[in-house]
Amino acid sequence: MKILHISNARRLTHGQRMQLKAEYDAAKNLENVTWDILAFHTETPVYDFERKIPSFFSGLFLRKLYSWISILRVYKQYDIILERKLPLDLFNMFFGWFVPNRLTIHHAKEVAEMKILRKGWKGVLASKIEHLSGLINSKQILGYIGVTKEIASYENIINKTSLPELLYPNGIDTQKISLIEDEREEHLNIVFMSGSFNPWHGLDLLLNAIEKDKELIIKNKLTIHLIGKLNKEQLHEIDKINQNNNFIIVHGHLNLEQYQNILKKCDFGIGSLAMFRERLNEGATLKVREYLASGIPVYSGHKDTALPEDFPFYFYDPTVNITNMIEFGLKMRKTARDEVRLEAIPYIEKENIMKNLINKLKELGK
């Protein structure tokens, strides 16, 4: 089987590039399958699978046209084309019919997301265009691939179709994540890490929970480590809650060694607490995968689409409750770091995830 994963964007984020690099490396280990990657963007390529879009096509409108030109050039060389769904793409109206071996990969509920990204009439218009694009797309493809089960199902619901729903969650190369040393202290330490704390991370929900149960936190000597960029309002709220106690420690941005030194002390890490603000109930975030590969259990406000519901080292709690956090942290103290990592690897290793998808793709051809 020959598979091509193709994407087109103005720029690759760090997370997107790392996902594609893990996929590129894992593809070399696949047996009896050729898995190629083409990632088009407007910046200077970093890895072999990246291609720079010619300047003439670099604008938003022509970039989508260039994506279709690229697909039409190569699709006959492959059994399956995996296309990361382009937002607001109406070129599929003209070209999608000519690529019968295509599935689209969806990273968000695109129709709903347009109203979040753009306010007022612009969001309504963008949402309608995206809905039209999705309806056209649904008549052309073999199935939907979602980063979560929820997203794949959403596509069938919004387009009133019954196409196959496949799962392709984020994954990592666990060999590149070191098992963190165990230097847990007598009292509980929690880490909450993000590049910047956006609304869907739910830092405000955590701070509200802390304010509500401050005495319980002091009694249990709970320490919460915040790693990443915080805005002035967040810092002001933390100062107000901390007063003379300092059970919330703000570290800012850290290098890898500094980050690992904090992680060594921690009993668990916090995932996103407010993904519902993106109209999502499931996730497959890189942060969760990196925690688990390091041997750190996770407390989160959303379900993880790749983990079994009874997975012992991932606690889903939509209530954001300090008592639950303390109980989870104390329970996790009985577990060794390597046990967390070994239990998680089957669900978070990129190569395993790719093999699962390949098996599903083969079933489509039967």
Secondary structure, 3 states (H helix, E strand, C coil): CEEEEEEECCCCCHHHHHHHHHHHHHHCCCCCCEEEEEEEECCCCCCCCEEECCHHHCCHHHHHHHHHHHHHHHHHHCCEEEEECCCCCCCHHHHHHHCCCEEEEECCCHHHHHHHHCCHHHHHHHHHHHHHHHHHHHCCCCCEEECCHHHHHHHHHHHCCCCCEEECCCCECHHHCCCCCCCCCCCCEEEEEEEECCHHHCHHHHHHHHHHCHHHHHHHCCEEEEEEECCHHHHHHHHHHHCCCCCEEEEECCCHHHHHHHHCCCCEEECCCCHHHHCCCEECCHHHHHHHHHCCCEEECCEECCCCCCCCCEEECCCCCHHHHHHHHHHHCCCCHHHHHHHHHHHHEHHHHHHHHHHHHHHHCC
